[in-house]
Structure formats: structure tokens, C-alpha cells
Amino acid sequence: MEITHELAQQIVDKTINIIGKNINIMNEKGIIIGTGDKSRLNQYHEGAALVLKNRKKMFIHAENETNLVGVKPGINLPIENGHEIIGVVGITGNPDEVGPLGEIIKTTVEIMLQQQFLLKEIDLERQAKDNFIHDLFFGRVGPDKDLFIARGNVVGYDITIPRVVLLVNINYFEKTIHKSNNRNDYNKLKEEEIYLQRLKEDLLRILQDFFANQPKEILAYMGGDNFVILKTINTSEKPEITREKLIKVSREIKRIILKQKKFTASVGIGEYHPGIKGLKHSYQEACRAIEIGERVDSKSGVHHIAYLGIYRICAETNPEIRDNYIQNILKDNNYDKRKELKAYFWETLQTFFEKNLNITDTAKSIFIHRNTLLYRLERIRQVTGLDPRKFNEALQLDIALKMKHFQGK
């Protein structure tokens, strides 16, 4: 393992505050890479070179200071990682005074380095897993599918098990973090990045705890506000049963994130499709489910692609064709302002369709008299030329209302 300048300096800064003496950390070549005396940074330390060669500590007294290059009185000890010597730590001062501190500082530095190396290994493992998922979803599988599957097994992911994708979008996650008005403030940006990283880890931990009894589930951070879950399913179940189970799980995920981190979340759910390409397809559907579902029903926060029905067609329709249809059916931007209908007419019509064209249920739902509802429906017929009480004409109006969700897209 290699000790970097950044890591060495962090350890030096922390340790100096404890003992009140200057500390130097030298790399495997005897170069000072961390020190409380910045004038000595990047200088060759011959005493450290001798420690590396002889594999034992060395005292440097004032009388032999001039015989060695780049040294000052003090004690120098090897930094060990297992059976390997990876550097040297030195304490500047009278050897008789700093000598007793030597072993303590050596042990402290070794522990701090081991912790940092472990964190780096964990981070690299996490990155390898996230990279695998990114490659899976964005089609970077390569010509050998078996090799890609084996790569997944190396990081602990079995993608041969039937799965569907749940996309968890943490609403305004990154925007909540980046509050600084001064984007040139490096220290502020650094603090935000550290806080963001901790929040990502917290959210992944929450999801991991949620699926603690289901170790085969795959979780990953996709960047921005998005996390994914590759959820195992039972393909022998009826699809509608599986869908309802996934919706139930998604609602519980939303509830736990809100309770523990005070973030609201939306969840998009894709369908099951077999094979590696099927997982990519399921991910794309989960993304689309959130995009469409949040326009149609943001209060729900859980959107299964299979239940978005005609809204999927409305979303995919050419914007120009869609706008022309809305204008022709609903008479939007009518040149005769006297014929324009206020918003509550369309809200009434939407409820009328949700209540399956039932006059009594609609009137009760929006707390108006039956005759008031009939008047509004008649006004809609007069303006649009379509009677919402007749199925075929109601269908045209209903499609137009659904398309309005995607205007300005």
C-alpha cells in the first residue's frame, strides 16, 4: 500500500495537535510527504532511508545531525502494514524527550493508515459495484455475456436471477445539499461534497437494512437523485400479484426514507423482462414510470409502468400533434374568450371520468348539486361540441385531458 501526500499530511496535522511536537512522515523512498514543518516537504531524509534499509528505529542526536542529509535530532520508526514496511514516521526533538513517544506515535499512525486503507478498499469495492450496474443499464456489456455475468459474480451480484428494477428518486436530494451561493468557495464546496457522500451512504444503509433478510437484492447509487434496487421476483406468480407486492414494498421504502431522513421519495417500477437486456429494459421502464407518473399523480409517489396505460401513449405522442389535438378537442386558446371554460370545468370533467360517467357519484365527490354538474357538462358540450355523457365523445375528451399533463414537456 502507498501512503499519499494528502493522507500523510492529514495524519500529521491530527497527531501534532496531540503531542505538540513536529512529526514527519516519509514514503518508501525516504522522501518527506507529510510534515508540520512545510520547509522540509518533499526533501530527502537520509535517516528514514536507513530505517527502511535496516528495518528498525533510529535515534538521531545533535552530534550526528551533520553526517546525514535532511535530518534533525529526534527518533524515526518504520511504519508497518502486516510484514511490509511502507514508510517511516519521525518525531523532531531531543531523542531523550521524544523517544518514549516513539512507539505510541508509530502505533497511532499505523492504526490511522489501516483505517484509511480499509475505507479506500470499501470505496473501491462500492465503486466497482456501481460501475457494474451502470454498465448493465447503459448497454456496456460487451460481446461476451457470460464474461459480464462472471464480472457480476466477482462483485457479489447474480444477475441471472429473475429481477425487476425499482428506481428510487429522492426529491431535490442534491439541490438540498448545494445551498452555497458562492460556488467559488472551495472549502464550502468540499464540505457539501462530504455531506452529500455521507447522505448517500446513509440512504444506501437504510435500503440495505430494509432488505436485510433478502441478501440477494442489489442496491446501487445511479447519480443525481437516483438509487436503484434490482428486486428479485417469483416468476411463477401471476404478474398482477407481483406488481401489487412491488407497489407495497415501494410505499414502505418511501415511508422509511421520510421517517429516517426527512426526504420525500418517488419510486418507479419496471416490468420483468428475461435476460441481461431485460434488466436494461426494466430500468428504462422504471425511469419512464417516474417521469410519466409524477406528471399524472405526484401525490401517489409510486408508479408502476404497467398501470400508466394510455398515459404512456400520450407521453410518447409528438408534441406538435399532441398540442393540436388538445386545442381542437378542448378549444384551448379559443379566439372567442366568451366561450373559454374556467379550470374548474375541466376538473369537474376529470372527476366525472374517474367516476365512470356516474352523475350521482361525481356530484357527491366534488360537493355540488346534481343540477350544477349537469349544467357544467352541458357547457362543456356547447364549447367543445362533444357530449361527455356519450362514451365515444367522452373518450376523445378524456384523451385530451390526459395529454394536457404533458404539455410544455
N, C-alpha and C positions, 0 to 999 in steps of 0.2 A: 504494500500500500504506500502511496506517495503523500507526503504532507505538503499541502499547498501553502503559498504565502498567506492567503486570506485566512485559512484555518489556523495557521501558526500564530498570526497576529491576534486573532480573537482569543486564543488561549493565553497568550502573553498578557494582553490587556486585563483579562479577568484575574490572572494569577498575581500580577504585580500589585493589584489593589489589596490582595490578601496579606502578602508578606512585606510589602514596602521596599522591595529590592528589585534592581533591574534583572530581567530574565531575557535570555536569548534562546531561540530555537533554531537549530541548524539542520539542513537536509542531509541526505545520504552522501552528498559531495563535500560537506563541511561548509556550505555557504549559509550565512545568517539570513533566514527568511522571515523571522519574527523577532522583534526586539522593542524594549522600552526606550532604547537609545537610537533614534532614527538615523543618526550619522553613521551607524555601523551596518545598516541594512544592505544586503547583497554583498557584504565583504567576506573574504575567505577567512575562516577561523581554523588555524593550524591545530589548536588544541582539540577541536572537535574531530578533525581528521584523524588524530592519534587515538581518540576514544573509539572511533569507528573501526580503526585498524586493530587495536588491541582488545576491543570488546569489553572494556571496563572503565570505571570512572577515573577522573584525573583531577588532581588539585593543581592550581596554578598560583604560585606565590609571587610576590613583587620582585624578588631577586631573579626569577627566570622569565619574567614577562617579556624582556627584550630579546630573548632567544627564540621566541615563537611569533609567527606572523598573525596579526589581527586579534590578539588576545589581551585580556585584562585579568587581574587577580580574581580568583573565585573557584568554583567547582563545576565540572562538566560531567554529565552522566548519559549513558546510552538510553535511547528511547526504544523499547522493545514491543514488538507485536507478535506474540507467540514466541517462536525461536528466531525471529528475524529482527535485526536492528535497522530501524527505518529513519533514525535521526539522532540528534543529541540535544539535551536541554542543559543550559548553563545558567548559574546564578552569579552575578557580579558582586564582589566584596571580599573582605578578609576571609580567607579559607577557614580560619578557626571559628568565625561567626556564622558563615553561611553553610559550612559543612554539615551541621546537624539537620539543616532543612533539605539537604540534597535528596535523600530517599523519599521524603514526603512529597516534594515537588515532582520528582520523577514519576512516582505512582499516580499523582494527581493528573499530570499531563497524559500519561498512558491511558488512564480511565476516560479522560475527556476525548482523546483521539479515538478510542474504541467506540465511544458513543456516537461520535460524528461519522465514523466509517460505517457503523451499523445503520444509521439514519440514511446515509448515502446509498447503501445496498438496498434498503427498503424502498427508497425513492426510485432507484433504477429498476427494481422489480415492478413497482407500480407503473412506471413509465413504459416498460416492456409490455405489460398487460394492456394499458390504454392504447399503445401503438397497434397492438394486435387487433383490438376491437375497431379502431379507426380504419385499418387496412381492410378488415372484413366488410364494414359498411360502405366503404368508398371504392370497392372493387379492386383493391390492390392485392389480390390473392395469388397471382402468378399462374403459370401454366400447369403446375403440379399441385392438384388439390390435396392429395394425400400428404404432401410435404407441409402444406399450410395447416392441415389438421394436426400433424405432428408438432408443429410450432406451437399450436394452441395447447397441446398436452404438456409441453415443456413449461408453460407459464401456469398450468393448472386448469385450463379451460377445455372442456369437452364439448365441441360444437356439433357432434354427431347426435346428441340427444335432442328430441323434438322441443323446440322453443318458440316463443313469440317475444316480440320486443315491446317493452314499456318505456316510453320516453317521459322522464320527469323534468318538467320545466319549472325552475324556481323563479317566480315572478320578480323581475327587477333585481336579480341577485347581484350582478356585477355593478349595476348603477347604484345600488345601495352602498357598495364599498367605496366607489370612486367619487367621493364628495368634495375633494380638494378643488378649490377654484384656481390654485396656482399649479398648473400642470408642469411647470419647470422646477418645482421644489423636489429635488431628488430624494431627500430624506422622507418627505411626506409620501412620495410615490412608493418608496421602499417599504414603509410601514403598511401602506394599503395592500401591497402585494403579499406581505407576510400574513396580514389579517385575512386576505382572500384565500390564501393557501390553507390556513387553519380552518376556515369555514368549509372549504371543500372537503377537508379530511373529516370534519365533524359530520357533515351531511353523508359522506360515504359510510362513516361509522354507524350513523343512525340506520341507514339502509341495511348494513351488514348485521346489525343487532336484530332488525326486523326479520331478516331471513336466517337467523342463527340456526334454526332447526332444519333449514333447507340448504345445505352446503353446496349443492350443485348449481345454485343460481349465480349468474355472472353479473357483476356490477362494474360500471366504468363512468368516468367523467368525460364528457364529449366536448368540453369547452363552452365558453359563454355561460348561459344559464342552465345548461342541459346535462342531465345524468341519464344513463340507460340501465335497464335491467333486462337481461336475456332470461326470461322466465320459462322454466320447464313446464310442459303440459302433458296431459294424458290423452293421446290421440284416439284412444278407444271411446272416449266420452263424446257425446253429441256436441257439435260446435257451439250451440246456444248455451249449454251448461258451462262449457269452458269460458265463454265470453262473460257470463254473469259472475263467475268466480274471479276473473281478472278485474272486472269492474269493482267488485267488493274489495279486493286487495289494494287496488289503486286508491280507493276512498280512504282506506286505513292508512296508507302511506301519506296522503295529504294531511290527514288528521294528526299524525305523529310529528311530521315536519313543522306544522303550525304550532303544536304544543311545545316542542322542544327548542325550536329556533325562531319562532315567530315569523316565519316566511310562509306566504301562501304559495301553493304549487298547482300546476295543471299537469294532467297525465294523458298522454296519447297512447293508444293501444293498437298495434297492428294485428293482422290475422296470421295464422300459421301457414307457412309455405315450406315444403321439404327442401333439404339440401343447403349448401353454403349460400347460393344465390337467393334461396328462400329467406334466409335471415336478413340479407340486404334489403329484400323486398318488404319484409315485415317492418324494418327500421324506417324505410321511406313512408310506409303507411302510417306508422306512429307519428312521424313528423307532420304528415298531412292531416292526420286526425286532430292534432293540437291546432294547427293553422286554421282549419275549417271550423272546428268545434268552438274555439274561442270567439270567433265572429258570430256564430249562431247562438251559443248558450254559454257565456263566460261564467255564469253563476254555478253551473254544474262542476266545471273543473276536471271532469273525467270524460274522455271522448274515445269511443271505440269506432274504428273506421267502418265496421260493418253496419253501424247504426246511424251513419250520417246520410245514407240513402241518396235522395235527389240533390242534396246539398253538394255532394261531390261533383255532380254534373254541372251544377250552377257555378261552382268554383272554377271548373276547367273550361267553361264557355268563353270564347273570345270576348274580351271586354267591350269591344265596339258593338258586337251582336247583342251582348247582354244589355248594354245601356239602351240600345234602340228598342229592344223588347220591352224593357221596363217603361220607357217613355210611351210606347204605343199602347201598352195594356193599361198602365196606371195613369196615363196622361200627365206624367211629370213634366214640369216646365210648360204647362199649358199657357198658351198666349192669352187666353181669357181667364184673368185672375178670379173672376166671379165663380168659375167652375172648379177652382182648386179646392181640394179637401184638406182639412187640417189633420195633423198627425194622429189624433185620437180615432179618426175614422179607420185608418189603416190598422191601428192597434186593436180596434173592435173586430175588424175583419180577420186579423190573425187569430184572435181568441175564438171566433166563430168556426174557423177551420180546425183549430185544436180540439173543439168540442164536437167535431164531426157533423157540422151544419145543424146542430141542435139549438133551436131558438131559446127554449126554456133554460137549458144548462148554460148557455152563453150569457144570457141576461143576469142570471144569478151570480155567475163568476165575476162579472165586472160591475155588479151592483147598480144596474139600471133597469128601468121598466121595459117590459116586452115591447111596448109600442115605440119606445125610444130606439130600441135595437132595430125594429122593422124600418123606422124612418132612416136610420143610418145606412142600412143595407140598400134601401131604395135610392138614397142619394149616391151611393157608390155605383149603382146600376146606371143612373142618369149620367154621371160623369164619364164612366168607362165604357158604357154600352154593354157591359157584361153583368149578368144576374148571378150573384154569389150563391143563390139558393138552388141553382141548377148545376148539376155535377160537372158537366163538360166546361161550362163557363167559369165555375168556381176553380177548376183545375188550372185554367190559364191565369187566373188572378193569384192563386197560391204559388205557382212557379215564379211569377213576377215578384211577389213579396219575398220569396226565398232568395231570389237573385239580388235583391236590394242589400242583403247582408254583405255582398262582395263588390258593391260599387266603390270606386275610389281605390281599388286594390292595386 
